[in-house]
Amino acid sequence: MSIMSLSAIELGKKIREREIGVAEAVGEALAAIKAKDKALGSFVTVDREGAMERAGEVQRQIDMGELTGPLAGVPMAVKDNLCTRGMRTTCGSRMLSDFKPVYTAEAVRNLERAGAILLGKTNMDEFAMGSTTETSAYGATKNPWDLSRVPGGSSGGSCAAVAAEECSFALGSDTGGSIRQPAAFCGVTGLKPTYGTVSRYGLVAYASSLDAVGPVARNVADCAAVLEAIASHDKKDSTSVRREDCCFTEALRDDVKGMCIGIPRDYLAAGVDEAVRVAVFDAAGALEKKGAHIEEFDLGLTEYAVPAYYVIACAEAGSNLARFDGVRYGHRAKEYDGFHDMYKKSRAEGFGAEVKRRILLGSFVLSSGYYDAYYLKALRARTLIRQAFDRAFARYDVLLAPGAPSTAPRLGEALKDPVQMYQGDVCTVAVNLAGLPALSLPCGRDENGLPIGLQLIADCFEEKKLIRTAYAFEQTRDYERCPFAVHPERRT
């Protein structure tokens, strides 16, 4: 068994017990990236020298007893919209192709304090706007289960890197399912925490009221350990929440007896693949055998989730991306006639088609005469969706749904029809509108051998219920290694 086939917690344990050296683990990860990433395209930036230098520092701290946590010495990657001091942070855009921040995102700093080793930055849809990781200015990332298919998005690079065993775990960001959907497509586990649990300081904003930073890993235990490390109150983030109990690994118990789990019929209606539907109900049956009570119910209002999400997200994106003007930093056009021409040409050249589309939509819904008709209605719909979840959680401990309505589509298919791509977010966006925690983990494969993801949703600040339920289900099946991770020379 190779070092990179170990889970993050298993590798951390072997490092603490001196069975594996930190430099050895990091070297193995860098070798995996070198062997696999030309075909996969998971990484935008790899910091080989910095990672090996950091490995030596962490090894000394472990030897001196200063670092004793489960992630000390474990190699990680982070999505390229999380700032890293002195390391390029592109957001998958030409606009920030040479941007090197002067500070590091708080979530990344927390992991560095825990002793994790940063390998580099993973590919993503441009400014996190997309569901396939094909809108990146640095080329599309491929799904390691089938290189002719997408890994999902926008955190597709992080999920593909974990599935291909190029790193032990990664960070992603989730605005409308951008951790959970690619985790489902790539057969890994992704967790979106309650809004405010993890600091957004250093996360380049897409939609500030929806964005959340979360972990991607091989299993539930790794996700719990990473979330425990990155969850913290941060005075630099005005939306950061002070939580008294962030010991999420305490919830890793194989026990769901007496739990009441609801299955919203809305998420399994028309448009969901039959293989996905069967896998979700099989997962429900497995939890029922362990003592959980399973019940189907009507959540309601889900038909309004996608339009409300895109109105609100695009409105906030139009505001957040106004700072990229070619004046202070970012791409600037080489030829222009005056300030206004420079501004227009820089943004026209720097942004891709999907980003422009969402900025235009956001500007439209906020414009005079349309603000009340669209934006205010979307805010009202958001409140009603939150109330629908409140009613559901008055009755159920956890909700169970698909991580995505289908398995991974082929490269290029989703980009042909952007509206159809947006509809693919129907299973995930409502969670962000309500600020809830949710987790996606593998629950089977379809007739093509592609992973199917199971999504679990809990009420605000109930990550422990989420982790407990997911861990119990995970014990019913073995983790399936991606064939590309084992034999990268073979092209699926």
N, C-alpha and C positions, 0 to 999 in steps of 0.2 A: 504493500500500500504506500503510495507516494505521500509526501508531506501535504500537498495541496488537496488531497482527497479527504483530509481530516476536517471536521467542523472547526469553527473558530474556538470554541471552548475546549475541544480535544487538543488542538494544537497549543493553546495557551497552557494547558495542564502539562503537556510534555516539555514545554519550554521552562516552566517553573521547576519541573523535576529534573532538569538538566539532561533530558534525553535528546533534545533537539536544541541547537543554538539559534539565537535570533537571526544572525547573519545567514545561517543555513536556510532558515525558513524564508527570509526575504529573497535570498538568491534563487531559491526554487520558484518563488512567485514571479520574479523577473524573467526567469528562463521560460516559464509557462507563457508569459505575455509575448516574449520574443518568438516562441514557436507557434502561437495560435492567433495573435491579434492581427496579423496581416490579412488573414482570411475573414476574421470576425469583425474588426473595426470597433471594438469596445472602448478603446482609449483614444483621447485627443492628445494628452500629454502624459509621458512617463518620466519620472524623476529618479533615474537609476542611481546617480551619485548621491543625491540627497537621502534616498531610502537606505542605502548601505551605510552612510555616515550615521544616520539616526539609529540604525540597528546596533551599531557599536555603543552608542550612548545608552540605549535602553538595556542592552546586555549588562553593562556596568551597574545600572540602577537595580536590575533584578538581582545581580550577584551581591549587592550591598544591602538587599532587603528593603529598598525604597519603593519598589514596584511589586505588588503581590496580587494584583487583580487578575481576573480571568482573561483579559484582552492584552496583557503586557506581552509585547513582542510579536503580536499577530499582524500580518500584512493586510491592509485595507485599501479601498479606493473610494473616491468621493465624486459625486456628480459635478459637472463643470459649471454649475451655477452657484457653487459654494466657494466663497473667496478663500484663497490661500496666499499668505504673504510671500511675495517674490516669485510665485509660480503662476503661470498664465491661467487666466480664468476667462473662457471665451463665451460661455452660454450657448455654444454651438452656432455662433453667429460671426459673420465677417465683421460686424460692427465692433466686436471686442477681440479681434484676432491677436492683438499685441498687448492686451490689458493685463498688467501685473499688479494686483492689489497691494496696499501697504499694511493690511491687517488680515487676520484669519477669522473665518466664521466661528461663532461660539461653539457650535456643535462639533466642529472639527477640533477646536482647541480642547474640548472636554475629552475627546478620544485620544488626543496626543498626551494629555495629562494621565490618562489611563495606561499609556505605554504602547498604543497601537502605532503601526508604522505605515505612513502614507506612501503608496506606490505611485499615484498619479491621479489624473482627472478623467472621468468617463464621458463618453459621447452622449448627446441628448438632442431632442428636437429643439430647434432654435428658440431660445428664451422660454423653453418648456411648453411651447405651443405646438402640440401634435400628439398623436397616439401611436406612432410607429418608429420614431427615431430616424425618419427619412428626411425631415426638413432641416437637418443639420447642415451647415455650410462645409463640414469636413467629411461628408460622405455618410452613407447609411450604415448602421450597425446591422449585422445579420443575427438571426436566431440560431444559437448553437445546436438546437435539436434538428434544424433543417435550414441550411444556409440560403435557401431560396425564399425564405419567409422572414417576416419582420419580428423583432423581439418585443414589440409593443413600445409604448412611450408615455411620458417623455423620458422616463428614467431607464430607457432600454439599454444603454451602455452599462449601467451598474448591474442590472439584472443578468445581462448576457455574460458579463465578467465573472459573476458569482457562479452561474450555471456552468461555465466553461472551466471553472477552477483556476482562474487567473489571479484571484484574490480570495481571502477567507470570508470577507463580508464587505459591504459597501454602504454608502449613504445615498439616498435619493431624495427628491422632493415630490410632494403629492398635492396638486391643486384641484384635480377632479378625478383622481384615480391613477396618477402618474407613477406611483410605486406599485399599487395592487394589480393593475392590468398587465404591465410587463412581467411582474412576478408570476402571474397566471400563465402567460405565454411561454415563459422560460423555465417553468417547473421549479421555482424557488419560493421562498417565503418572504413576503414584504409587509411591513407594518406601518400604517399611518396613525400616529398618536392623536389624542385629543388636541384641538387647536390651543396653542399657548403652552403646551407641555415642554416642547423643545424650542429654544430660542431661534428666532428668524434672523438675528443679527448676523450679517455676512452672507445671507442668502439673497441673490439678486432677484428682486421681486417680479413676479408675473401678476398675480392678483392678491394683494396683501391680506384681505379678509378670508382667503381660502387656502393660502400656501401653508404647508407643513413639512418639516424635515423628518425623515424616518429611516429605519434600517432595512437593508435587504441582506438576507443570509440564507444558508442552506437549510436551516430548521428553526423551529419555534424557540428553542432554548437560546440559540445564538442571537435571535432578534431581541429576546427579553434582556439578555446581557448587554447588548449594544444600547438599547433604549434606556436601561438603567444608567449607563455611562453618560449619555447625551442629555438626559432630562435634567433641567436645572432652571431656577429662576434667574433671570438676567435683567438687570436694571437698564441695559442698553436697548432692550426691546420692550416697548410700552405694552405689548400684548402678551408678554410672558407671565405665566401663572406660577405662584408659589405653592407647590404641592408638598404636603407633609410626608407622604409615603410614596417613594419611587423605587421600592425594592421589588421590582417586577419579577425577578427570578424566583421569589417565594411562591409565585402562582404556578410553577411548573409541577403540577400534580395530576396524575392520571385518575381523575375523579370528577365525574359530572352527574353523580347521583342526585336526583331532586331538582336539577336545573331545568328550567322551562325554555325551550328553544323554539322561536317562531320562524316560519318560512313564508316570506311575503310572496303571494301568488303573482303580484305585479312583476317581479323580477324573473319569473319563469313562464311568461306569456309568449305570444307569437314573436318570432325573431330570435329566440334562443335555440341553438342547435340541439338536436335530440341527444347527442352524445353528452353534451354539457348537462342537460336536464337529468339524464339517467345518473351521471356521476354525482350530482348534487344530492339527489334522493338516496343514492347508495351511501353517501357520507352521513346523511341524516339517520339512516338505518343503523349505521355503525355506532353513532352516538346514542341512539335509542337502546341498543343492546347493552350499553354501558350504564344505563339507568336514567338517561335524560328523557324528559317528556317533550315530544315533538308535535307541533301543531301548525297547520297552514292557516293563514289569515290574509286579509286585504289591507295593505298599508295605506293605499290611496295617494293621490296627488303625484305619483311618479311620472305621469305624462308631462307634468310641468317642470320637472327637475332639469332636463337638458336645456330647454329654452331659457329658463331662469338663470341657470349656471352660465351660459354663454353670454347673456346680456350683462350680467354682473362682472364676470371675469374679463370680458373685452373692455368694459367701461374702465375697470381698474387698470388694465394693461395699457390703455391709451394714455392714462395719467402717468403710470410708472415709467413708461418707455420714452416719455417726453424729454428726459434728461440726456438721452443719447442723441446729441445734436451736432457732433463734430467740433464743438468749441473747446471743451475742457479735456475730454479724453474720448477714446474710441475712434472709429474710422472717420477720416475727413477726405472729401473729394479733392483730387489734385488740381482740377481745373474748374474754376467758377468765376462768376462776375458779381462781386459784392456779397454782403453777409447773407441775405435771404437766399440767393442762389446756392451759396455754399451749404446752407442748412438743408435745403431741399435735395441737392445732389448727394450730400453725405448720407442722408437717411434713405434715399432711393437706392443707393449703391450698397449700403450697409445692411439693410433688412431684406430678408427673403420674402417670398410671396405669401406664406401663411401668416407671418407676423404683420405684414402690411394689411392683409385681409382683416385681421382681428383689431388692429388699430383703427381702421376705417369703420368697422362695425361699432367699436366702442365710442368713437367720436360721434357717430350718427345717433346712438341711443341717448347720448348726453346733450345733444344739440337742442336749441330752443324749438319748442313745438313737439318734440318727440320724447323729452325727458319723462313727462307724466305718463305717456302712452306705453313706454317700454321699461325704462329703468325703475320707476317707482312700482310698477306692477310686478317686476321681477323681485324687488325687495319684499313686497307683500307675499308673493308666492314662497319666498324663502322662509318667511315666518310661519306660514301654514305648513310647510314641509317639516320644519322643526317641531311644530305642535303634533303632527302625525307621528313622528318618532317618539315624542313624549308619551303619547297614548299607547304606542306599542311597548315601550319599556316599562310602563306601569304593569304590564302583564307578563312580559318575557325578559329573561336574563340576557339573552343573546339572540340576534337574528342571523339566519343562514341564507346565503344567496350565491349565485355564480360570481366569480371574479371578473368574468367577461362573458358576453353572450355567445362567443364562438372561440375556437382556437385560433392560432396565429394565421393571418392571411398572407398571401404571397406578396413579395416586394412589388411596389408600384400599384397594387390594386386599390388601396385606400385613398391614395392621392388623386385618383381619377374623379372621385366624388367627395369633396370635403364635407358636405352635409351628411352623407352616409357615414363618414368617419366620426362625425360628432355624435350621431345616434348610437354609435358603439360604446359611448360612455354612459349609457342609461343605467348600468348596474353600479356605478361608482360615484357619480357627481353629487347625489343627494347627501352623501356622508359629509362632504366638504361644506355644503351649504349649511348643514346643521352643526358642524364643528366636532363630529363624533370620531371615536377611534375605530379602526377597522383593520382587518388582517386578511391577506390572501395566502393560501398554501396549496400545494399540489393535492389533487384528489383522484387522479386517474389520467387516462390518455384516450384520444379518439382513434378512429379507424386508421388514421395516417401515422399513429404513434406520437402525436403532438400532445404536450401537457394540457391538462384541464385544471383550472384554479377554483378553489372553494373560498368564498368570502364570508368572514364572520364579522358582525357589526355589534358594538356594545354602546351603552349610554356614555355620556361625557364622564371622564375620569374613572371609567370602569375597565381599564386595560387588563387588570388582573383576571376578570371574568373571561375576557377575550383570549388571553394567553392560556388560561386553564383549559378552556374548551378546545382550543387549537391543539394544545399539547396532548390532550386525551385522544383526540382524533388521530393525531400523528402516530400514536402508539399502535394503531390498527394496521399500519402499512409501512413498508420499508422505503427509505429514500432511494429514488432511482437516479443514478448518475447519468448525466448526459453523455451519449456515445462520443461526441466531439471532444469532451473533456478527457476521455480515455485514449482516443485515437484521432488526434487532430489531422493526421495525414489523410484520413478518409473523408471524402466530401459527401455529405448527406444530401 
